Amino acid sequence: MAVLRERGFNAVINFRTAGENGATVDAGRTAAEAAGLNYIHIPFRQPSAEIVESFLAAVAEPANQPVYIHCGSANRVGAMWLIKRVQQDGYSIDDAVAEAEAIGLRSAALKEFALGYLGAGN
């Protein structure tokens, strides 16, 4: 976390649930706060509109910029980032999907959720 702060990050968003193998949520919070980072825990395994709204509010907050976002495999990060890029940054669906997949979105279910949330699902 100290390295993230040294690299200029102001916040960390963690999507991991406390029960995930290796998640260390409490230790992550402690380390982030000790480094002077805002720590935002939005745990989920299954996405929901409420999760998306919490995430979008957190990444839109100027005090959190720039923000480091993580989960266990980058799938959740990719799905939420896809939504953020379209809704907040004006990306096309195709460009946002390409970026999300480059980040690590591989889950068909999470991609389907993100596209459905954006009203672009099949």
QUIJOWO-V221417 format. One record per pair of residues at least 4 apart in sequence whose C-alpha atoms are under 8 Angstrom apart, sorted by the first residue. I is the first residue (numbers start at 1). J is the second residue. D is the distance in whole Angstrom. If there is no record, write none. Layout:
I,J,D
I,J,D
//
This chain:
1,5,6
1,28,8
1,31,6
1,32,5
1,35,6
1,37,8
2,6,6
2,31,8
2,32,7
2,35,5
3,7,6
4,8,7
4,9,6
4,68,8
5,9,5
5,10,7
5,35,6
5,36,7
5,37,7
8,66,7
9,37,7
9,64,8
9,65,7
9,66,5
9,67,6
9,68,7
10,36,8
10,37,5
10,38,6
10,63,7
10,64,5
10,65,6
10,66,6
10,67,6
11,37,5
11,38,4
11,39,6
11,40,7
11,64,5
11,65,7
11,66,7
11,67,5
11,68,6
12,32,7
12,37,7
12,38,6
12,39,5
12,40,6
12,67,6
12,68,5
12,69,6
12,70,8
13,39,6
13,40,5
13,41,6
13,42,7
13,67,7
13,68,6
13,69,5
13,70,6
14,39,8
14,40,6
14,41,5
14,42,6
14,43,7
14,69,6
14,70,5
14,71,6
15,41,6
15,42,5
15,43,4
15,44,6
15,69,8
15,70,6
15,71,5
15,76,7
15,77,8
16,20,7
16,23,6
16,25,8
16,41,8
16,42,8
16,43,5
16,44,7
16,45,8
16,70,8
16,71,5
16,72,6
17,23,7
17,25,8
17,43,5
17,44,6
17,45,7
18,23,6
18,24,7
18,25,6
18,43,8
19,23,7
23,72,8
24,28,6
25,29,6
26,30,6
27,31,6
28,32,6
29,33,6
29,39,6
30,34,6
31,35,6
32,36,6
32,37,5
32,38,7
32,39,6
33,37,5
33,38,6
33,39,7
38,64,7
40,58,8
42,51,7
42,54,7
42,55,7
44,51,8
47,51,6
47,52,7
47,110,8
47,113,7
48,52,6
49,53,6
49,117,7
50,54,6
51,55,6
52,56,6
52,80,7
53,57,6
54,58,6
55,59,6
55,80,7
56,60,6
56,84,6
57,61,6
58,64,7
59,64,7
59,65,7
59,67,7
60,64,8
61,65,7
69,77,7
70,74,7
70,77,6
71,75,8
71,76,6
71,77,6
73,104,7
74,78,6
74,103,7
74,104,5
74,105,6
75,79,6
75,104,6
75,105,4
75,106,6
75,107,6
75,110,7
76,80,6
76,105,7
76,110,7
77,81,6
77,100,8
77,103,8
77,104,8
77,105,7
78,82,6
78,99,8
78,100,4
78,101,7
78,103,6
78,104,6
78,105,5
79,83,7
79,100,7
79,105,6
79,110,6
79,111,6
79,113,8
79,114,6
80,84,6
80,114,7
81,85,6
81,96,8
81,100,6
82,86,6
82,93,8
82,96,5
82,97,6
82,99,7
82,100,5
82,114,7
83,87,6
83,96,8
83,114,6
83,115,8
83,117,8
83,118,7
84,88,5
84,89,7
85,89,5
85,90,6
85,91,5
85,96,6
86,90,5
86,91,5
86,92,6
86,93,6
86,96,6
86,118,8
87,91,8
87,118,8
91,95,6
91,96,6
92,96,6
93,97,6
93,120,8
94,98,6
95,99,6
96,100,6
97,101,6
98,102,6
99,103,6
100,104,6
100,105,6
101,105,4
101,106,6
105,110,8
105,111,7
106,111,8
107,111,6
108,112,6
109,113,6
110,114,6
111,115,6
112,116,6
112,121,6
113,117,6
113,121,8
114,118,6
115,119,6
115,120,5
115,121,5
116,120,6
116,121,4
116,122,8
117,121,8
//
